[in-house]
Protein backbone atom coordinates (compact mmCIF):
# COMPACT_ATOMS: atom_id res chain seq x y z
CA UNK A 1 0.00 0.00 0.00
CA UNK A 2 2.78 2.42 0.84
CA UNK A 3 4.39 1.86 -2.56
CA UNK A 4 1.08 2.62 -4.27
CA UNK A 5 0.85 5.84 -2.25
CA UNK A 6 4.35 6.78 -3.35
CA UNK A 7 3.57 6.16 -7.02
CA UNK A 8 0.31 8.13 -6.80
CA UNK A 9 2.09 11.01 -5.08
CA UNK A 10 4.77 11.15 -7.74
CA UNK A 11 2.09 10.99 -10.44
CA UNK A 12 0.25 13.91 -8.80
CA UNK A 13 3.43 16.01 -8.90
CA UNK A 14 4.04 15.09 -12.54
CA UNK A 15 0.50 16.18 -13.37
CA UNK A 16 0.97 19.33 -11.30
CA UNK A 17 3.99 20.48 -13.25
CA UNK A 18 2.55 19.61 -16.67
CA UNK A 19 -0.76 21.49 -16.28
CA UNK A 20 -1.24 24.91 -17.80
CA UNK A 21 -4.15 26.23 -15.73
CA UNK A 22 -3.77 27.58 -12.24
CA UNK A 23 -6.75 25.62 -10.90
CA UNK A 24 -5.46 22.27 -12.14
CA UNK A 25 -1.96 23.16 -10.96
CA UNK A 26 -3.24 23.97 -7.46
CA UNK A 27 -5.41 20.87 -7.28
CA UNK A 28 -2.59 18.47 -8.21
CA UNK A 29 -0.13 20.30 -5.97
CA UNK A 30 -2.53 19.95 -3.04
CA UNK A 31 -3.02 16.26 -3.82
CA UNK A 32 0.76 15.82 -4.04
CA UNK A 33 1.34 17.47 -0.68
CA UNK A 34 -1.35 15.35 0.98
CA UNK A 35 0.24 12.32 -0.70
CA UNK A 36 3.67 13.20 0.70
CA UNK A 37 2.20 13.36 4.20
CA UNK A 38 0.30 10.05 3.81
CA UNK A 39 3.26 8.29 2.19
CA UNK A 40 5.61 9.42 4.96
CA UNK A 41 3.23 8.14 7.62
CA UNK A 42 2.84 4.81 5.79
CA UNK A 43 6.60 4.27 5.59
CA UNK A 44 7.06 5.27 9.25
CA UNK A 45 4.30 2.86 10.31
CA UNK A 46 5.91 0.03 8.35
CA UNK A 47 9.29 0.76 9.94
CA UNK A 48 7.84 0.82 13.45
CA UNK A 49 5.86 -2.38 12.87
CA UNK A 50 8.98 -4.10 11.54
CA UNK A 51 11.02 -3.27 14.64
CA UNK A 52 8.30 -3.81 17.26
CA UNK A 53 8.37 -6.78 19.57
CA UNK A 54 5.55 -9.25 19.44
CA UNK A 55 3.45 -10.03 22.45
CA UNK A 56 5.64 -11.86 24.90
CA UNK A 57 2.97 -12.81 27.43
CA UNK A 58 -0.40 -14.45 26.91
CA UNK A 59 -3.59 -13.10 28.41
CA UNK A 60 -3.44 -15.81 31.07
CA UNK A 61 0.11 -14.85 32.03
CA UNK A 62 -0.88 -11.17 32.22
CA UNK A 63 -3.78 -12.12 34.49
CA UNK A 64 -1.38 -14.06 36.76
CA UNK A 65 0.95 -11.03 36.91
CA UNK A 66 -1.94 -8.80 37.95
CA UNK A 67 -2.72 -11.26 40.74
CA UNK A 68 0.89 -11.10 41.94
CA UNK A 69 1.85 -14.58 40.74
CA UNK A 70 4.64 -15.54 38.34
CA UNK A 71 3.65 -16.12 34.73
CA UNK A 72 3.68 -19.80 33.75
CA UNK A 73 5.50 -19.35 30.45
CA UNK A 74 8.62 -17.72 31.93
CA UNK A 75 11.48 -19.02 34.03
CA UNK A 76 12.25 -17.29 37.36
CA UNK A 77 16.00 -17.38 36.71
CA UNK A 78 15.59 -14.89 33.86
CA UNK A 79 14.85 -12.02 36.23
C-alpha positions in Angstrom: 0.0 0.0 0.0 2.8 2.4 0.8 4.4 1.9 -2.6 1.1 2.6 -4.3 0.8 5.8 -2.3 4.4 6.8 -3.4 3.6 6.2 -7.0 0.3 8.1 -6.8 2.1 11.0 -5.1 4.8 11.2 -7.7 2.1 11.0 -10.4 0.3 13.9 -8.8 3.4 16.0 -8.9 4.0 15.1 -12.5 0.5 16.2 -13.4 1.0 19.3 -11.3 4.0 20.5 -13.2 2.6 19.6 -16.7 -0.8 21.5 -16.3 -1.2 24.9 -17.8 -4.2 26.2 -15.7 -3.8 27.6 -12.2 -6.7 25.6 -10.9 -5.5 22.3 -12.1 -2.0 23.2 -11.0 -3.2 24.0 -7.5 -5.4 20.9 -7.3 -2.6 18.5 -8.2 -0.1 20.3 -6.0 -2.5 19.9 -3.0 -3.0 16.3 -3.8 0.8 15.8 -4.0 1.3 17.5 -0.7 -1.3 15.3 1.0 0.2 12.3 -0.7 3.7 13.2 0.7 2.2 13.4 4.2 0.3 10.1 3.8 3.3 8.3 2.2 5.6 9.4 5.0 3.2 8.1 7.6 2.8 4.8 5.8 6.6 4.3 5.6 7.1 5.3 9.2 4.3 2.9 10.3 5.9 0.0 8.3 9.3 0.8 9.9 7.8 0.8 13.5 5.9 -2.4 12.9 9.0 -4.1 11.5 11.0 -3.3 14.6 8.3 -3.8 17.3 8.4 -6.8 19.6 5.6 -9.2 19.4 3.5 -10.0 22.4 5.6 -11.9 24.9 3.0 -12.8 27.4 -0.4 -14.4 26.9 -3.6 -13.1 28.4 -3.4 -15.8 31.1 0.1 -14.8 32.0 -0.9 -11.2 32.2 -3.8 -12.1 34.5 -1.4 -14.1 36.8 1.0 -11.0 36.9 -1.9 -8.8 38.0 -2.7 -11.3 40.7 0.9 -11.1 41.9 1.8 -14.6 40.7 4.6 -15.5 38.3 3.6 -16.1 34.7 3.7 -19.8 33.7 5.5 -19.3 30.5 8.6 -17.7 31.9 11.5 -19.0 34.0 12.2 -17.3 37.4 16.0 -17.4 36.7 15.6 -14.9 33.9 14.8 -12.0 36.2 
